[in-house]
Amino acid sequence: MRNELLFRESYIAIEYNQSDDWIYVNWRGFVNYETVTTGCEKILFFMKDLGCTKVLNDNTNVEGIWSGASKWVGQDWFPRMAEAGMLYFAWVHSSSAFSRLSTEKALKNTADLRSIQTFDNIEAARDWLRSV
């Protein structure tokens, strides 16, 4: 079964995986504060709209630094995601050292990390989401 495409821009594709009941987010290229916040708000919208509790956030194809949005992700967005019902967030690292640093900065700004796990490959992230 193919994923249902919910939203697409040059920097992001958001899909719903009905068989596994999670939102799959494929970030691409260089992102910045504006694209990160816009994309994250779309994820939150679709999570609420679908009543979905799992997110597979794939940064495999992200290039460069986006640390300008890291504090916002950790202090603003993740708490609202949890409030909206997010139970599990699998975050696949980019191979870009700068993107990885931005991810780590976001996590350092996140008060409650219990629902968030990071992975170096998408297979491990999928396995974890299927196990919870």
N, C-alpha and C positions, 0 to 999 in steps of 0.2 A: 504494500500500500504506500503510495506516495504521500509526502507531506503536503498540507494545504498551505499555499502561499498567502500570508496575511498582509505583508507590507514589504516593499522593496525600494531602495534608493541605491546610489552608487556605492555607498559605504556600509550597507546593511541589508540583510534579507531576514525577515521574521516569518517562521513557518510553524504550523501546528502539526505535531506528530500524533495523530489520533490513536494509533495502535498502542503507543507507549504513554499517551496522555501527558505530553510535555511540549513546551514551546522551545523550538530550536532557533537560535539566533546566530547567524553567520556574519560577523563583522569582517570588513575587507578594507585593505589599503590604509591610508593615513587618516586618522580621525582626530578631532579637536574638541574643545569644550562644547561648541554648538552641536556637532553631530553626535557626540556621546550623550548629551542631555536630551536631544530630540529622540534619538534611538531608544534610550532608556525609558522615556515617557511612553513611547509606543509599546514597549514590552509590558510595562505596567498596565496600560490600557487593555491589551489583549489578554493578559493574565486574568484580570478582573472579568472581562467580557466572557471568557471561556470557562471561568471558575477553575482554572488550572493551578496546580500547586508546585509544579516542577519546571525548571528552566535549564536548558543545556546551552550555555553561553560560550560560543566557539570563537576564540581570538586567534586561531591558527594563522589566518591570513592578514592579521593586523600588522602594520609596519609603523615604526617610529613611536615617539613619545606622545602621551595624551594626559600627562600628569596634572594639567590644569583642571581637569574634571575629576580627579581622584578623590578629593575631599568631598565634593558634592555627591559622588557615587556612594561613598562610605557613610556620610553623615545625614544625607537627605534621602537618597533614593532607596538604599537597602532597608532602612526603617519603614518606609512606605510600602515596599514590597512585602515585608513581613506582616505589616498591618493588613494588607490586602489578601493574605492567605498563603504566601510563598512558604513552602516547607523545605524544599531542596533546590539548591542552586549549584550546578556543576559548571566550573569555569575552566576552560581549556586555555592554557597559556599559548601565547605567540612565541615563535622562535626568536623574535626580535628582543634583544636585551632591554631596549628602551621601553617597549610595550610591557614587558614583564615587570620592570621597575614601577611603571604606572599602576599595574594591577596590585603589586605589593603595597604601594602607597594607599590605594583605595581600601585594601583590607586592613591596614593599620588604622584607618579612620573609621572602621566599622566596629561598633560596640559589641554586637552579638554575632559571632562567627559560627554558631552551632549548625546553621542550615547551609553553610557554604563550604564547598570542597574545591580545591584546585587540582588540575591534572596536566600532564605533559602531552597526552594524546587523547583523541576523541573516543577511542575504543574503551579506555579505562573510565572515562566520564559516563559513557552510555551504560557500562556494566554497573557502575555505582548507582546511577539513577534507577536502573531496573531492579536493583536489590533493596531499595528503600521504599 
